Amino acid sequence: MKNYILQDTPFVVPTTDGKLIEEHFGQATDGNSGISIAHMVAPPGWSEPFQTPEFDEYTYIIKGRKQFIIDGETVVLNAGQSIKINRNVRVQYSNPFGDECEYISVCTPAFSIEKVNREE
């Protein structure tokens, strides 16, 4: 038995907003509820509803820019920057810019649709 897991077939989360989500580790991929790691690409003009997740979320921007509205404060991250947003904080993620944004997201505990608490 190997002491590692090589992930080369991530779970592609179905979306309707043009965003690519490839979960490498997490509940959808390997049943891990402790952590999720996903590679994402958000197209220009993409946004999600406000949410108050029950998990900490770390984001590292690979390419482009991503906008966060965190408790009413607007923060824009550029390539090479990262952020941690604590659980139970109201946040909106978006890419209101003209180029796509590529990033890595890590959630602890793992992302789940039941714990994201998106506003309708």
N, C-alpha and C positions, 0 to 999 in steps of 0.2 A: 504494500500500500504506500502511495506517495504522501509526502508531507506537505503537499501544496495542491492547489486547484488552479489550473490554467483555464481561463475563460476566453474562448474565441467565438462563441455563439451566444451573444447576449440576447435577452428577451426584448423584442421591439414592441413597445407599448402602443396599442392602436390609439390614434388621435384624429380629431376632425379639424384641427386648427393649423395644420401644416408644420407643426413642431415634431422633430425627430427625437424620440426618447429610446435609448438603448440601455436597459438595466443590465449591468454586468454581474452584480451581486445584490441580493435582496429577496423580498418575499416572492415576487413573480418568477425569479430565476432559480433560486436554490432553497427557498423557504426560510431564509434567514430573517428573523424579525428584529435582530439587534442593530443591523446596519444595512443601508442600501447605497450602492454606488452606481451612478448613471452618467452616460455621455449624452449630451443634448445639443441640438442645433435649433435655434429659434429664428424663424424667418423675419424679415423686416415687417414692422407693423403688428407683430404678435403681442398678445397680452392675455393674462389669466384674470379671473375674478379675484377680489380680495379674499384672503384666507387667514385662519388662525391655527396653524398646525400644532399638533401635539408631539412634535419632534424638533430637535435642533437641525438646522440645515446649513451646510457649508457649501459655498459656491466658488469655483476657480474659473476665471474667464480665460479661454484659450485664444479666441479671436473675436473681434468686434467689441460691442458694448452691450450692457444689460442694465436696465433701470429697475430700481427697487423703491417702493414707497413703504416705509417702515414706520408704523405709528404716526403717519402724517408727514414724515420727513422723506424727501426725495434724495436718493443716493444713486449715482451712476458709476459703475465699475467698467474699467477698460481692460484690455488684454494684459495678462500678467498680474492682475489684482485678484484678491479673494476677500470673502466676507463670511462671518458666521452670524446667523440670525437665530436667536434663542427661541425655544418652543413657547407656545402660548402668546406669541406676539403677532399682531395683525399686520399682514404684508401683502403687497401686490407685486408680481413679477411681470416685466414687459420688455419688449424691444421696439421702442417707437422710432428707431433709427433706420437709415436707408440700406444698411448691410446686415447680413445674417450674423448671429451671435452664436459661437460655439463655446460650450462650457462643460465642466464636470460638476456634478452635485452629489454630496454625501449627506445622508440623513441618519440620525441616531435618536431613537430607534428607527428602524427602517420605515421608509415611506409606505403609507397605505392610504387608499382612498377614504377609508373610514376615519382616519386620524388627521386628514388635511383640513377639514372643516371649511370648505369653499362656500362663499356667500353666493346666493342665487341672484 
